[in-house]
Amino acid sequence: MKLLMALLALQFCFVGFHIVSRVALNIGVSKVVYPVHRNIIALILLSPFAYVLEKKERAPLTFSLLVQFFFLAILG
């Protein structure tokens, strides 16, 4: 039953996203700017949850790890 409720909630989120996207694009928001704003809003909304919920599980952020992330970002 929990899985079914999660599936329904996800479908409603997809429907809401589709409606908001359609309205924004019909109003005249650029197709390039809209995904950027969407990702920034998602970052702002999800970052506190990720920080609090995974605070004890993450590895410490060292200089070596930052360099690896940098090269991974450059190389894709």
C-alpha positions in Angstrom: 0.0 0.0 0.0 2.9 2.4 0.8 4.4 1.7 -2.6 1.1 2.6 -4.3 0.7 5.8 -2.4 4.3 6.8 -3.2 3.6 6.0 -6.9 0.5 8.2 -6.9 2.3 11.0 -5.1 5.1 10.9 -7.7 2.5 10.9 -10.6 0.9 14.0 -9.1 4.3 15.7 -8.8 4.9 14.9 -12.5 1.5 16.4 -13.4 2.1 19.5 -11.4 5.5 19.9 -13.0 4.1 19.5 -16.4 1.4 22.1 -15.8 3.8 24.6 -14.3 6.2 24.1 -17.2 3.5 24.5 -19.8 2.2 27.7 -18.2 5.7 29.2 -17.8 6.6 28.5 -21.4 3.3 29.8 -22.7 3.8 33.0 -20.7 7.1 33.5 -22.5 9.9 32.2 -20.3 12.9 31.2 -22.3 13.5 27.5 -22.9 17.1 28.0 -21.8 16.4 30.0 -18.6 13.6 27.9 -17.3 15.7 24.7 -16.6 18.3 26.9 -14.9 15.7 28.5 -12.6 14.2 25.0 -11.9 17.5 23.6 -10.9 18.4 26.5 -8.7 15.0 26.2 -6.9 15.5 22.4 -6.5 19.0 23.0 -5.0 17.6 25.5 -2.5 14.7 23.3 -1.5 16.6 20.0 -1.3 20.0 21.0 0.2 18.8 21.4 3.8 17.2 17.9 3.7 20.3 16.4 2.3 22.5 18.1 4.8 20.4 17.1 7.8 19.5 13.5 6.7 23.0 12.5 5.5 25.1 14.4 8.0 26.5 11.3 9.8 26.9 9.1 6.7 29.1 11.3 4.4 32.8 11.2 4.3 34.8 14.2 5.3 35.5 16.7 2.5 39.2 16.7 1.9 41.4 18.6 -0.6 42.1 15.3 -2.5 38.4 14.7 -2.8 37.8 18.2 -4.1 40.5 17.8 -6.7 38.8 14.5 -7.8 35.4 16.3 -8.1 37.0 19.1 -10.1 38.6 16.7 -12.6 35.4 14.7 -12.8 33.4 17.8 -13.6 35.9 18.8 -16.3 36.1 15.4 -18.0 32.3 14.8 -17.7 
